Amino acid sequence: MAPPRLPLLMGVVNATPDSFSDGGRYGDPARAVDHALRLVDEGADIVDVGGESTRPGARPVDPEEELGRVLPVLRGIAARSSVRLSIDTRRPEVARAAGEAGATLWNDVSALAFSPGSLAAAAAFPGDVVLMHAQGPPETMQDDPRYDDVVEEVAAFLAARVAAAEAAGVSRARLVVDPGVGFGKTVDHNLALIAGLGRFGALGLPVLVGLSRKGFIGRLDAGAPADRRLAGSLAGAIEAWRRGASILRVHDVAETRQALRVAFAVLAAGEA
Ligand code: HH2
């Protein structure tokens, strides 16, 4: 078995007015850039910039508006840091422009299925691509999500999207998979996916997990609001890492890094 490694940390920068955990805080590009640079100082390996909230019930944003939100932020970060830039978008035209602005990771919560042009745009994109599972669009995904076997169904979906991406000319070496915690899932579905992360690792690709501050943490703790979910986010990050996640998408980079370092040191001491 390969020795355990710490995961890469992907810090979240939401250039949106309505994200579930930090909406509106970084709507001004200068503030979003400052926030990104703070995340880099705290140890982020990747900064993920998004201009469209995909929280449950969110409505799609006009592509021009999305571009207007993310491009100044990507350019502003690139001017002051060499951190790896990720664009969180479902739209190929946004990914294309972000690639020109320096993004080398396309994080697509629709797994390249939102637009007919997505697969070709991914082939031309100058970097790697995250394929995430979601059941239904953000507007309705939490209405009544159902699965017979959530882990197997999500794994089959991801395998099919990997095959579609490869057929379109995106090599496996450029792909990352993500089970999509909170995207059309109940609390039990989310827990089964985190517990069963090894199944996604069996696809042979890096696994990304985003559970930071998500609703299931609040539901497991008497309805704690998004700004009171740090401890649960850290517990989830450690559990995801222990099950093989190689990239964690988090809002709280410094805290996650510290929690992981302690868990890692204990594991290493036990194996010494
Ligand atoms: N979760 C969110 C957004 N993008 N991308 C990946 N690959 N995996 C995730 O789990 C994921 C994601 C939702 O979180 P956030 O960006 O904080 O909220 P919002 O969608 O409201 O902007």
Boltz pocket constraint, residues with backbone or C-beta under 6 A from the ligand:
constraints:
  - pocket:
      binder: B
      contacts: [[A, 12], [A, 14], [A, 16], [A, 18], [A, 19], [A, 20], [A, 21], [A, 50], [A, 52], [A, 53], [A, 54], [A, 55], [A, 88], [A, 107], [A, 108], [A, 109], [A, 130], [A, 132], [A, 178], [A, 180], [A, 181], [A, 208], [A, 209], [A, 210], [A, 211], [A, 212], [A, 249]]
      max_distance: 6.0
